[in-house]
């Protein structure tokens, strides 16, 4: 999953959210250098990725892009699933996305001093460019993919990705809505993560 999903799946604890946010940048046993709750967030991040990588619904979503993106199709789906999470936000919580993003930004600012250097370097732009809200539009996804293809090893095939995304939009949305509640259930049962004000909203998404 991508940044928005990882942060949402942290529940209401700021240190867990921080750990989940920096999870990709803390390798091996280096998580032991952090507080207990940040460690929990890092381990949570790793488990979310493992659960997602092994899920048959997610694999079906990836297969739509595999012809061109190959092993990078998972990165593509992580970003696209954040798009649907942003759009379907009210299915999973009564807290507004606007509220959540402000709180997430404030949390990142508060803990900036303990982040890995690589994360410290991009967080100001991440906040100033409001990346968590960028995923709400297809145009935003296109901008993100285009920038990533220039800065990372992601294939420079944004036009292909966006065409497939538009053509298969409804199917991928259905896959996301079938998958995400199972992921929420997984983190609740394994890590005790609670989602405030969800009520019966998760059942509406299935």
Secondary structure, 3 states (H helix, E strand, C coil): CCHHHHHHCCCCCHHHHHHHHHHHHCCHHHHHHCCHHHHHHHHHHHHHHHHHHCCHHHHHHHHCCHHHHHHHHHHHHHHHHHHHHHHCHHHCCCCCHHHHHHHHHHHHHHCHHHCCHHHHHHHHHHHHCCHHHHCCCHHHHHHHHHHHHHHCCCCCCHHHHHHHHHHCHHHHHHHHHHHHHHHHHHHHHHHCCCCCCCCCHHHHHC
